[in-house]
Amino acid sequence: MTIRERLLSQTLVYKAFKNLLLPPASLRRITEEMFAADDGASVLDLGCGYGDYAPWFAGRCRYLGIDHNPGYLETARRRNAHLGHGELTPEFICADVSDPVVAERGPYDLIFLGGVLHHLDDDQVRTLAAQVAPLLTEKGRFAALEPVFDPDQRLTARLLIASDRGRYVRDAAGYATLLSTALPHVTSEVYGDLLRVPYSHLLIEARPQTEARPGEPVGDRP
Ligand SMILES: C[S@@+](CC[C@H](N)C(=O)[O-])C[C@H]1O[C@@H](n2cnc3c(N)ncnc32)[C@H](O)[C@@H]1O
């Protein structure tokens, strides 16, 4: 582990770094637009880290956060335990994204990942796609926000992204190809204005397979 990785693995340092780079308006945009969910929705946050997104769902949705780092999960629980009520209180489980508990607790109206896919190798992303595809409700949505290599990005953005702790940052086609092995209707869009520094994020979305209507090719949606 490098000194930088060791520093970032400390809760306070990581949070200070994130708060410095991510303006509150961007956090709102991510939660209220990109990871939007209707009241009463069942929501799965895979690789939830410190549970930064949980407050947006508390008291409104059935939110489940999964992360394999016990330290992060402990912080997530502590920060969110007082929010919501009954089954609308955010719940956190320490597990790998591939753990059977993910399927046992489904289905979900929204399955989202914030900055997790670039920590997973190609096989892990394919497995994850196959695992979550059947867990989406009929009108459900899969969404992931990831750093991306983009031909139009500034060199500083590219260098920052290349220095990320995650070893599997891809271009848009790289993420989409892997996810499309199991998730139909994968779309993506690049955002270059979420951080206070030059950076490129990719919002990747997918919807569950729908039944083909007569005369309509399989996989098309209205
Ligand atoms: C960059 S952090 C993002 C945390 C959170 N989603 C956010 O946006 O604040 C990536 C998170 O993914 C988690 N993670 C990575 N690989 C995982 C895996 N295989 N299973 C569960 N969690 C994983 C890490 O522990 C870490 O909390």
The ligand as an SDF file (V2000), in Angstrom:
LIG
                    3D

 27 29  0  0  0  0  0  0  0  0999 V2000
  -14.5210    4.9380   -3.9600 C   0  0  0  0  0  0  0  0  0  0  0  0
  -15.3660    4.1580   -2.6420 S   0  0  0  0  0  0  0  0  0  0  0  0
  -17.0300    4.7820   -2.9070 C   0  0  0  0  0  0  0  0  0  0  0  0
  -17.8960    4.7110   -1.6850 C   0  0  0  0  0  0  0  0  0  0  0  0
  -19.3190    5.2280   -1.8770 C   0  0  0  0  0  0  0  0  0  0  0  0
  -20.0190    4.4910   -2.9030 N   0  0  0  0  0  0  0  0  0  0  0  0
  -19.3170    6.7110   -2.1970 C   0  0  0  0  0  0  0  0  0  0  0  0
  -19.5790    7.0810   -3.3540 O   0  0  0  0  0  0  0  0  0  0  0  0
  -19.0550    7.4910   -1.2650 O   0  0  0  0  0  0  0  0  0  0  0  0
  -15.5230    2.4630   -3.2240 C   0  0  0  0  0  0  0  0  0  0  0  0
  -16.2020    1.5710   -2.1980 C   0  0  0  0  0  0  0  0  0  0  0  0
  -16.4330    0.2850   -2.7950 O   0  0  0  0  0  0  0  0  0  0  0  0
  -16.1880   -0.6980   -1.8070 C   0  0  0  0  0  0  0  0  0  0  0  0
  -15.9110   -1.9560   -2.5080 N   0  0  0  0  0  0  0  0  0  0  0  0
  -14.9730   -2.1610   -3.4590 C   0  0  0  0  0  0  0  0  0  0  0  0
  -15.0110   -3.4400   -3.8840 N   0  0  0  0  0  0  0  0  0  0  0  0
  -16.0170   -4.0430   -3.1990 C   0  0  0  0  0  0  0  0  0  0  0  0
  -16.5400   -5.3620   -3.1810 C   0  0  0  0  0  0  0  0  0  0  0  0
  -16.0420   -6.3260   -3.9810 N   0  0  0  0  0  0  0  0  0  0  0  0
  -17.5750   -5.6560   -2.3610 N   0  0  0  0  0  0  0  0  0  0  0  0
  -18.0880   -4.6830   -1.5340 C   0  0  0  0  0  0  0  0  0  0  0  0
  -17.6190   -3.4110   -1.4890 N   0  0  0  0  0  0  0  0  0  0  0  0
  -16.5980   -3.0960   -2.3130 C   0  0  0  0  0  0  0  0  0  0  0  0
  -15.0250   -0.1460   -1.0010 C   0  0  0  0  0  0  0  0  0  0  0  0
  -14.9120   -0.7390    0.2650 O   0  0  0  0  0  0  0  0  0  0  0  0
  -15.3800    1.3340   -0.9430 C   0  0  0  0  0  0  0  0  0  0  0  0
  -16.1840    1.6270    0.1770 O   0  0  0  0  0  0  0  0  0  0  0  0
  1  2  1  0
  2  3  1  0
  2 10  1  0
  3  4  1  0
  4  5  1  0
  5  6  1  0
  5  7  1  0
  7  8  2  0
  7  9  1  0
 10 11  1  0
 11 12  1  0
 11 26  1  0
 12 13  1  0
 13 14  1  0
 13 24  1  0
 14 15  1  0
 14 23  1  0
 15 16  2  0
 16 17  1  0
 17 18  1  0
 17 23  2  0
 18 19  1  0
 18 20  2  0
 20 21  1  0
 21 22  2  0
 22 23  1  0
 24 25  1  0
 24 26  1  0
 26 27  1  0
M  CHG  2   2   1   9  -1
M  END
$$$$
